[in-house]
Every structure is written in structure tokens, then in C-alpha cells.
């Protein structure tokens, strides 16, 4: 089973693989069930799932796919280094998507992605979940998370890794030394003593600190992402401070000369900042279109870049910042429609929603739109009229008065219906 994004569902050459799994399941029958994990999907973007049977001898017939949000039940709470873990299946040397690494019950431990490509069958994984008092290193008294990891692969280098843990484990570390999720870093200990280790000991091998590149939270599950030069044992602990470069705003507008991107950053403690403007046609695969390195003094002023040659159709933009220590952060995504006319509802965040939500809308021209909120039967419950600028627009929606349930939001212009998007009210 594989998860894809695509710019054209009718053209297989536009498909980009996000994550893939082969026989990772252990719940049904002989374990030939596929269990696939992925993070970082963009709300409002359509994704595609491809499935294939186990082999030529598999009888054709119906099958079932379930799609669930990441939850605490998908992580193990009692694993040790000696627990049973699965090895991913597959030997395609050019595969560049994410690979789920799981325990013997198909519970998620980590995701790995090799941008250079490589056989997924070369990875092995294990972890130790500490159920006692929160741990400290013996020599430095540094507190570290109640879940540590070991990933092995003797050939892969510079691999993207996501490590998953419970929000309650993060809270225990916060209570111990004040560490927040954004302050978490990775201590990679190369192995003088081989194998998965239940606890961190300095004598087990030399260590290096790897900064995180991003993090996330979903339903009381946290994760951090980083890029590692190689594999061994990984421990999570507070190193340094929160990323010093903050994006104060990042906006975009359509102009006669191209798409205008505007932003302001706060360099704070960083003496300089690298700012990379990235563009995507599908909201998933981004490439750099402009890069600049500026001093902290220049950071006091706003920045602008004109994309004079945007791609046809939708253009997604984001700003990547890198501080003097190599720590990376990303801005919000801005969508601009490069057509003579037309409007696209790009996303609704958050979804599910409690009270307030924000619609992201891309408009090719200055336009009027009626936003209708209705139940799934089509009964109108709310109407809001807005004037959209040419470019990227954000429209706040107050949905506090709605009862819990499933609803849909639809945009209407003088030309007719633009798009309908479903959402869940909590």
C-alpha cells in the first residue's frame, strides 16, 4: 500500500510517493496486512492511496482500507530493547519516500526517508520505554525523554528521521527541567557497545547533538524530525534554546509583474539568517526559487521577492529560515492562483474545529464570494460574504454556535460554486 500526492490524477507521471508499506501488519491472518503511517499532510489537498495484492496467487476480491488520525493507541507503552520489531519489506534501491518502522504489533516507532534512495529492507529498529522515574545522564545530570530509540542501517547516510513519543512523556520531561517540544534535540550515540541500550551511559560510545528540523503533535502523540548522518542509538533531551529566528508574517499577492511574496523575520539571538523562498505546484514537493543571507540588523526590515515566472495554476510558497547554528524553521504556506480568473479554497485550519477556523483562499482576481456553511443534507446554517484580493486570502470563520458533528463549507461566486470542503465540529 502506498500514499501519493498528484497534480493530475489522470496522469501517473505527476504522482509523487509520500509513504509506502509492504506486509507491515500483524493483526490479521498471517501478518500480510499493510499498515502505513504519514505526517505533515496539508489540509485541503487530495491524496491518493494505491494498493496491490500480496502475490500472483492471491485471490482477487474486495478489501478494506481505514484511514485514522494518529493516536496514542498506535504507539507502544511497554516496549524494551528485547521486544519484537518488524523489518520493512522491499528492495527497490531508488525508493525515496517515507518508511514506517514498527514493533511486532504494528505500532509506530519511527519514520525514515532517504532522499538519495535505498532499499527499505536494510533498516532495523528497536526502542526502550522507561516506566520508572525520569532518567538523567550520570555525568552531566541532563534529563532525557522516557523513550529512546535505536535504528540500524549500515549503508544509508543523511537520512530524514521522525521519532514518535507520547505527549505525557514530553510533559514529564518538561516538569523535570522545563524542556518544551521545540527545544528538544537528538543525542546520537555511536556504538562502542553494540546494540540497543536501555539507558544512556557515556561509556557506551561518543555522542553528537543533532538539532531538530521540525516537530508536530496529534491527539497526544508528539514527534520531532531531524537529519542524521548515520544510525545508532538516539536519545531526546534539551539542548540549547528554542529556534531564535521567528517568522513574524509571510504573505503573498498577485501582481502584473508576478507573484509578490512579503515577509518579516525576527533574528533574535542569531547573528545572521539564511532565508530560502520555496515554491511547489502540489503543496508537497518544494524547490528553492530564491535564497539570501542577511545580518540581524537587516532582519529588522521587511523582505520582498517577485516570482516573475510562476507555474501555471496553483503556486504554493513557504519560507525556510536557517540560523547560525544550522537550525531550521518553516513559515506558513501561501497559495496564489496563476490563472486569468478563478478561485480555489485551499484549506481550512484547524479541522476538526472547536470554535474558530481559518479558510485559506486563492483568487486570480479581486472577487466577491459567498461562503455557505451547511449540514451534510445541504441545509444552510450560516452565510458570510467576503471580498477577495488577487492572491492569497485568509478568512476567519466563527463556528462556535454549531453543535458537534460533520458539516460542509462551500464557496459561491457570480460564476457558480467554487468548491465544497467537509469539516468536523467538536
Secondary structure, DSSP 4 states (H G I P E B T S, - for coil): -EEEEES-TT-GGGEEEEEE-SS---SSTTS---------PPTT--EEEE---SSTTSPP-----------GGGS-SS--TTS-B-------TT--SEEEEEBTT--EEEEEE-TT---GGG-EEEEEE--SSPEE-TTT--EE-SEEEEEE-SS--SEEEEEEEEHHHHHHHHHHH---GGGEEEEEE--SS-S--SS--GGG--EEEE--SEEEEETTEEEEEEEESS-SEEEEEE-S-S-S-EEEEEEEEEETTEEEEEEEEE-TT-SEEEEEEEEESSSS--EEEEEEEEETTGGGS-EEEEETTPPSEEEEEEEEEE-TT--EEE---EEEEESSS-EEEEEEESSSBSSEEEEEEEESSSEEEEEEEEETT--EEEEEEEEE-SEEEEEEEE-TTSPSEEEEEEEEETTEEEEEEEEEE-
